[in-house]
């Protein structure tokens, strides 16, 4: 897959390759897109923000755009590309004002 296949502030159900190369299902919320990777959070996982390479995604199964009032807020400094240069994951609590959090 490549950057043009994804959009920010969108939920995806995908098939992706894990560290061992096996195909696994995953649900994720995409926060930001860069040329070589995206910043996303698995919606059925541990809540970490993750740097995901486009080549790790084998197939997009379902796409669900998120309405503006339901989007999660993460500070801009956390999502900048330079913050992700030497890391693969980050713990960061996010909120959605519409959800009362």
VEXDREN-2710 file (C-alpha; in Angstrom, 1 decimal):
% VEXDREN-2710
k/r/px/py/pz
1/UNK/0.0/0.0/0.0
2/UNK/1.0/3.6/-0.3
3/UNK/0.2/7.0/1.3
4/UNK/-2.5/7.8/-1.3
5/UNK/-4.5/4.7/-0.1
6/UNK/-5.1/6.3/3.4
7/UNK/-6.6/9.5/4.9
8/UNK/-6.1/11.1/8.2
9/UNK/-8.8/11.0/10.9
10/UNK/-10.2/7.8/9.5
11/UNK/-10.8/4.4/11.0
12/UNK/-9.6/1.3/9.1
13/UNK/-9.9/-2.4/9.3
14/UNK/-6.8/-3.8/7.6
15/UNK/-4.8/-7.0/7.0
16/UNK/-1.2/-6.4/7.9
17/UNK/2.0/-8.2/8.4
18/UNK/3.3/-8.7/11.9
19/UNK/7.0/-8.8/12.9
20/UNK/7.2/-12.4/11.9
21/UNK/5.6/-11.8/8.5
22/UNK/2.3/-13.4/9.3
23/UNK/-0.9/-11.7/8.1
24/UNK/-3.1/-10.4/10.9
25/UNK/-6.3/-8.4/11.1
26/UNK/-6.1/-4.9/12.8
27/UNK/-8.4/-2.0/13.4
28/UNK/-6.8/1.4/13.6
29/UNK/-7.4/5.1/13.7
30/UNK/-5.0/7.1/11.5
31/UNK/-3.9/10.5/12.9
32/UNK/-1.2/11.6/10.4
33/UNK/0.3/10.5/7.1
34/UNK/3.9/11.0/6.0
35/UNK/5.7/9.8/2.9
36/UNK/7.1/6.6/4.4
37/UNK/4.8/5.9/7.4
38/UNK/1.6/6.9/9.2
39/UNK/0.9/7.6/12.8
40/UNK/-2.0/5.5/14.0
41/UNK/-3.5/3.9/17.1
42/UNK/-4.9/0.3/17.1
43/UNK/-8.5/0.6/18.3
44/UNK/-8.5/-2.9/19.6
45/UNK/-5.1/-2.8/21.2
46/UNK/-3.0/-1.3/24.0
47/UNK/-3.7/2.3/23.1
48/UNK/-0.2/3.2/22.0
49/UNK/0.4/5.5/19.1
50/UNK/2.4/3.6/16.5
51/UNK/4.5/4.4/13.5
52/UNK/3.2/2.0/10.7
53/UNK/4.9/1.6/7.4
54/UNK/2.6/1.5/4.4
55/UNK/4.3/-1.7/3.1
56/UNK/3.2/-3.5/6.3
57/UNK/-0.4/-3.2/5.2
58/UNK/-1.5/-5.9/2.8
59/UNK/-5.1/-5.0/2.3
60/UNK/-7.7/-2.5/3.4
61/UNK/-10.9/-4.3/4.4
62/UNK/-13.1/-1.5/5.6
63/UNK/-12.9/2.4/5.8
64/UNK/-14.9/4.5/8.2
65/UNK/-14.4/8.3/8.1
66/UNK/-14.7/9.9/11.5
67/UNK/-17.0/12.9/11.9
68/UNK/-15.3/16.2/13.0
69/UNK/-16.9/16.1/16.5
70/UNK/-15.8/12.5/17.1
71/UNK/-12.1/12.9/16.2
72/UNK/-9.5/12.3/18.8
73/UNK/-7.2/15.2/19.8
74/UNK/-3.4/14.7/20.0
75/UNK/-1.1/17.8/20.4
76/UNK/0.6/18.8/17.1
77/UNK/4.1/18.4/18.6
78/UNK/3.5/14.7/19.3
79/UNK/2.4/14.1/15.7
80/UNK/5.3/15.9/14.0
81/UNK/7.5/13.8/11.8
82/UNK/10.7/14.7/13.7
83/UNK/9.1/13.3/16.9
84/UNK/9.0/9.9/15.2
85/UNK/12.4/9.8/13.7
86/UNK/13.9/7.3/16.2
87/UNK/10.8/5.7/17.8
88/UNK/8.1/3.2/16.7
89/UNK/5.6/3.7/19.5
90/UNK/4.5/6.2/22.1
91/UNK/2.0/6.3/24.9
92/UNK/-0.3/9.3/24.7
93/UNK/-3.8/9.7/26.0
94/UNK/-6.2/11.3/23.5
95/UNK/-9.6/12.7/24.0
96/UNK/-12.7/13.5/22.0
97/UNK/-14.6/16.5/23.3
98/UNK/-17.8/15.1/21.8
99/UNK/-17.4/11.9/23.8
100/UNK/-17.3/13.8/27.1
101/UNK/-13.6/13.0/27.8
END
